[in-house]
């Protein structure tokens, strides 16, 4: 029931291949933040990268996106931060993620990989789990590259992923809403997160 980054593919409800007739080279990326420091950091991403990137000051769930990013942990627990919000909003989503991680990754999704599961809601229809930490509640070091690895996994999933029935992920999902990656419980500085998301975008979509 998932589409993963790379060549391993799965399908979920609604992935019928009916997307845009002329797919974009990149998704629309909406960078979301409640707090001003992260808003300002996200503005630097919007201003520095090439592509349809915009900033939304408010909840990630206010954005009309086909997919939202969950910067959870490798075990799929969704008990804190934005993941707890997702768990309250989409009943059963934590079990969906954990079951997928167990089925296809032996119970632990490596940092740098991503899976997508259906939310059961019309909007957003999909949740992309891209862990920024191995264990729940882990504090990340100052020199962490986990935001980069998580963002890169999301972008590779969009660029290369396919659902089991053959539909390309990029044809189904045109807009992705992304909260801060590791900036909450993980303690990553907003500017660090922003630089790493920019680097991931430029690498995956611009080959830099």
Buried (B, 14 or more C-beta within 10 A) or exposed (E): BBBBBBEBBBBBEBBEEEBEEEEEEBBBBBBBBBEEEBBBBBBBBBEEBEBBBBBBBEBBBEBEBBBBBBBBBBBBBBEBBBBEBBBEBBEEBBEBBBBBBBEBBEEBBEBBBBBBBBBBBEEBBBBBBBBBBBEBEBEBEEEBBBBBBBBBBBBBBBBBBBBBEEBBBBBBBBBBBBBBBBBBBBEBBBBBBBBBBBBBBBBBBEEE
